[in-house]
């Protein structure tokens, strides 16, 4: 009498083929999730930087700004003369640079914001604007809305 222990070759092939089918179905969903997650992360990073410079403007009694470029944006301390230029020259100091294509692959601005300057005053107010981010998957774009009173929200 023979004892049958273990798996047959047919059973192993069936299990491996089922795992291959499940993997083929789940990998595109994983890429989609990653693209959506990068868009959310980039949006929350912009929101956090805007909140931080608003607080710095109030705390230092000085103007702070975000200078948008084609690749991302700079966080700028406008300096003692309290004037911010679209080129961040003079006494303006670039404190931080965010490169969207490097830090968040596939995420970009919905339109060209190059040279746009979003400034927060010492009272916490700003020039109102809406910045829209999108990704290569063309998810629903994310917006960061800044009101003239300095309120920042994600929409």
For each residue, the residues with C-beta under 8 A, 3 or more apart:
1:
2:
3:
4:
5:
6:
7: 11 12
8: 11 12
9: 12 13
10: 13 14
11: 7 8 14 15
12: 7 8 9 15 16
13: 9 10 16 17
14: 10 11 17 18
15: 11 12 18 19
16: 12 13 19 20
17: 13 14 20 21
18: 14 15 21 22
19: 15 16 22 23
20: 16 17 23 24
21: 17 18 24 25
22: 18 19 25 26
23: 19 20 26 27
24: 20 21 27
25: 21 22 28 29
26: 22 23 29 30
27: 23 24 30 31
28: 25 31 32
29: 25 26 32 33
30: 26 27 33 34
31: 27 28 34 35
32: 28 29 35 36 137
33: 29 30 36 37
34: 30 31 37 38
35: 31 32 38 39 106 135 136 137 139
36: 32 33 39 40 135 137 139
37: 33 34 40 41
38: 34 35 41 42 104 105 106 107 135
39: 35 36 42 43 104 106 107 133 134 135 137 139 142
40: 36 37 43 44 142
41: 37 38 44 45 104
42: 38 39 45 46 100 103 104 107 133 142
43: 39 40 46 47 133 142 144 154
44: 40 41 47 48 154
45: 41 42 48 49 98 103 104
46: 42 43 49 50 73 98 131 133 144
47: 43 44 50 51 144 152 154
48: 44 45 51 52
49: 45 46 52 53 66 73 75 96 98
50: 46 47 53 54 66 118 120 144 146 152
51: 47 48 54 55 152
52: 48 49 55 56 75
53: 49 50 56 57 64 65 66 75 120
54: 50 51 57 58 64 120 124 126 150 152
55: 51 52 58 59
56: 52 53 59 60 62 64 77
57: 53 54 60 62 63 64 120 121 122 124
58: 54 55 61 122 123 124
59: 55 56
60: 56 57 64 77 122
61: 58 122
62: 56 57 77 78 79 80 82 122
63: 57 78 82 83 84 119 120 121 122
64: 53 54 56 57 60 75 76 77 78 119 120
65: 53 75 76 78 84 117 118 119 120
66: 49 50 53 73 74 75 76 117 118
67: 73 74 76 84 86 88 94 115 116 117
68: 72 73 109 113 114 115 116 117 118 131
69: 72 73 74 114 115
70: 112 114
71: 99 100 101
72: 68 69 97 98 99 100 101 103
73: 46 49 66 67 68 69 97 98 113
74: 66 67 69 88 94 95 96 97 98
75: 49 52 53 64 65 66 94 95 96 97 98
76: 64 65 66 67 84 88 92 93 94 95
77: 56 60 62 64 92 93 95
78: 62 63 64 65 81 82 83 84 91 92 119
79: 62 82 83 90 91 92 93
80: 62 91
81: 78 90 91
82: 62 63 78 79
83: 63 78 79 90
84: 63 65 67 76 78 88 92 117 119
85: 88 89 90 92 117
86: 67 115 116 117
87:
88: 67 74 76 84 85 92 93 94
89: 85 92
90: 79 81 83 85
91: 78 79 80 81
92: 76 77 78 79 84 85 88 89
93: 76 77 79 88
94: 67 74 75 76 88 97
95: 74 75 76 77
96: 49 74 75
97: 72 73 74 75 94
98: 45 46 49 72 73 74 75 103
99: 71 72 102 103
100: 42 71 72 103 104 107 108 109 133
101: 71 72 104 105 107 108
102: 99 105
103: 42 45 72 98 99 100
104: 38 39 41 42 45 100 101 107
105: 38 101 102
106: 35 38 39 135 136 137
107: 38 39 42 100 101 104 133 134 135
108: 100 101 133 134 135
109: 68 100 112 113 131 132 133 134
110: 132 133 134 141
111: 132
112: 70 109
113: 68 73 109 116 131
114: 68 69 70
115: 67 68 69 86
116: 67 68 86 113 129
117: 65 66 67 68 84 85 86 127
118: 50 65 66 68 126 127 129 131 146
119: 63 64 65 78 84 126 127
120: 50 53 54 57 63 64 65 124 125 126 150
121: 57 63 124 125 126
122: 57 58 60 61 62 63
123: 58 150
124: 54 57 58 120 121 149 150
125: 120 121 148 149 150
126: 54 118 119 120 121 129 146 147 148 150
127: 117 118 119 148
128: 146 147 148
129: 116 118 126 145 146
130: 143 144 145 146 155
131: 46 68 109 113 118 143 144 146
132: 109 110 111 141 142 143
133: 39 42 43 46 100 107 108 109 110 141 142 143 144
134: 39 107 108 109 110 138 139 141 142
135: 35 36 38 39 106 107 108 138 139
136: 35 106
137: 32 35 36 39 106
138: 134 135
139: 35 36 39 134 135
140:
141: 110 132 133 134
142: 39 40 42 43 132 133 134 154 155
143: 130 131 132 133 154 155
144: 43 46 47 50 130 131 133 152 153 154 155
145: 129 130 152 153 154 155
146: 50 118 126 128 129 130 131 150 151 152
147: 126 128 150 151 152
148: 125 126 127 128
149: 124 125
150: 54 120 123 124 125 126 146 147
151: 146 147
152: 47 50 51 54 144 145 146 147
153: 144 145
154: 43 44 47 142 143 144 145
155: 130 142 143 144 145
